[in-house]
Each structure stands twice: as C-alpha cells, then as structure tokens.
Amino acid sequence: MNEKENIIRGVLVIEAEFIRKYHQSLKLNNKGKKGRPFKLSERYIQLLALIRQLYGLPYRELEIFAKRLSEITGLPYGDYSGLRRRIIKSELDPLIQSSKELIKSDKELSIILTASDLKLLSITHINK
C-alpha cells in the first residue's frame, strides 16, 4: 500500500446558520447545568469527535485543529483535556460506527454541520 492510499480525503462543510445560531445552541446546552457553563456546544463537540475518529488525531492535535477552525469561523475552541472529557461523555455511537465503515471504503468523505444536524456522507471516487 503506498502513501497515497493511506490518506482519507474529505470535505468539511459548516453551514453559516450553524455559526449564526451557535450562542443560542450553547445557551440551550447550558440550561439547567450546574457548575461552569460549557464553552462548546454538544453538536460542535460531536463534530470534533468525528474528525478525531476519522483522522486518528490525538487530543492535542485536535486542540490545534479547533484553534485553526476558530480562526476561520470565529467559533470558540477548548483545550485538549476539556475536549477529551466532553468527547468521552458525548453521545456519538451511531455516527462513529458509520465513520469506521466509511474509512474502510474507497470513498471521499463529506462532513456537513448544519444548524440542526451533523452528517457524514461518502462520495465514490470518479477517477481511480
């Protein structure tokens, strides 16, 4: 297997509506919560967890990814230990299972984050 075959190609699409409604979503996540409020919404945590799973990123590298994404989108980011805690507690099973199956296939992945959903889609390669 050559190096090119080991690369998981994909596209990340974050809908502008998700960014506009981020603080509203975060407020709902924090409603009734005791202790320090969350900085990151549950859906955003799920996105980061999915990216970590797909690309096998250690938490420190995921923190760097979140910081770079923050520079582009203006979304907040967390430190690696906080990301780890939130990801471990997050409800991800169906999405993670589907990502494991797609990694094995010869398809390009598209991660789509909208104001209401997080989806993982696959696209068959046209040029082989």
C-alpha positions in Angstrom: 0.0 0.0 0.0 1.5 3.3 -1.0 1.3 6.6 0.9 -1.5 8.0 -1.3 -3.8 5.1 -0.4 -3.5 5.8 3.3 -4.9 9.3 3.0 -8.5 9.8 4.0 -9.8 12.6 1.7 -12.8 14.7 2.6 -14.6 17.9 2.7 -15.8 19.8 5.8 -18.9 22.0 5.3 -20.1 24.2 8.1 -23.3 25.9 7.3 -23.3 29.7 8.1 -26.6 29.2 10.0 -24.8 27.0 12.5 -22.3 29.8 13.2 -25.0 32.4 13.5 -27.1 30.3 15.9 -24.1 28.9 17.9 -24.6 31.0 21.0 -28.3 30.2 21.0 -27.5 26.5 20.8 -24.9 26.8 23.5 -27.4 28.5 25.8 -29.7 25.5 25.4 -26.8 23.1 26.2 -26.1 25.1 29.4 -29.8 25.4 30.5 -30.1 23.8 33.9 -26.4 22.8 34.0 -24.7 23.2 37.4 -21.2 24.4 37.7 -19.1 26.1 35.0 -21.1 26.6 31.7 -19.9 24.9 28.6 -17.9 26.9 26.0 -18.6 24.4 23.2 -22.0 23.2 22.1 -22.8 19.5 22.1 -23.0 19.4 18.2 -19.6 21.1 17.9 -18.1 18.5 20.3 -19.6 15.8 18.1 -18.0 17.4 15.0 -14.6 17.4 16.7 -15.0 13.9 18.0 -15.9 12.7 14.5 -12.8 14.4 13.0 -10.7 12.9 15.7 -12.1 9.5 14.9 -11.7 9.8 11.1 -8.1 11.1 11.2 -6.9 9.4 14.3 -5.9 12.7 15.9 -4.5 12.8 19.4 -6.4 15.3 21.6 -3.5 17.9 21.5 -3.7 17.8 17.7 -7.5 18.1 17.8 -7.0 21.2 20.0 -4.8 22.7 17.3 -7.4 21.8 14.6 -10.1 23.5 16.7 -7.9 26.6 17.1 -7.4 26.8 13.3 -11.1 26.3 12.8 -11.8 29.1 15.3 -9.6 31.5 13.3 -11.7 30.8 10.2 -15.2 30.6 11.7 -15.0 32.6 15.0 -16.2 29.6 16.9 -14.7 29.0 20.3 -12.2 26.2 21.0 -11.2 24.2 24.0 -8.0 22.8 25.5 -7.2 19.2 24.9 -8.1 18.0 28.3 -11.5 19.7 28.2 -12.1 18.3 24.7 -11.2 14.8 25.9 -13.7 15.0 28.8 -16.5 16.3 26.6 -15.9 13.8 23.8 -15.9 10.8 26.3 -19.2 11.9 27.7 -20.8 12.7 24.3 -23.5 10.6 22.5 -21.6 9.6 19.4 -22.0 5.8 18.8 -24.1 5.7 15.6 -22.0 8.4 13.9 -18.7 6.8 15.0 -19.8 3.4 13.8 -20.7 4.7 10.4 -17.4 6.6 10.1 -15.5 3.4 10.8 -17.3 1.6 7.9 -16.7 4.6 5.6 -13.0 4.7 6.4 -12.6 1.2 5.1 -14.3 2.0 1.8 -12.7 3.7 -1.2 -14.8 6.9 -0.9 -14.2 10.6 -0.2 -16.0 11.7 3.0 -18.0 14.8 3.4 -18.8 16.1 6.9 -21.7 18.5 7.0 -22.5 20.6 10.0 -25.8 22.4 9.9 -27.8 24.4 12.5 -29.9 21.3 13.1 -27.7 18.2 12.3 -24.3 16.7 11.8 -24.0 14.3 8.8 -21.3 12.1 7.4 -21.7 11.3 3.7 -19.5 9.4 1.3 -18.8 10.1 -2.3 -17.4 7.4 -4.6 -14.2 8.4 -6.3 -14.7 9.2 -10.0 -11.0 9.0 -11.0 -9.2 5.9 -10.0 
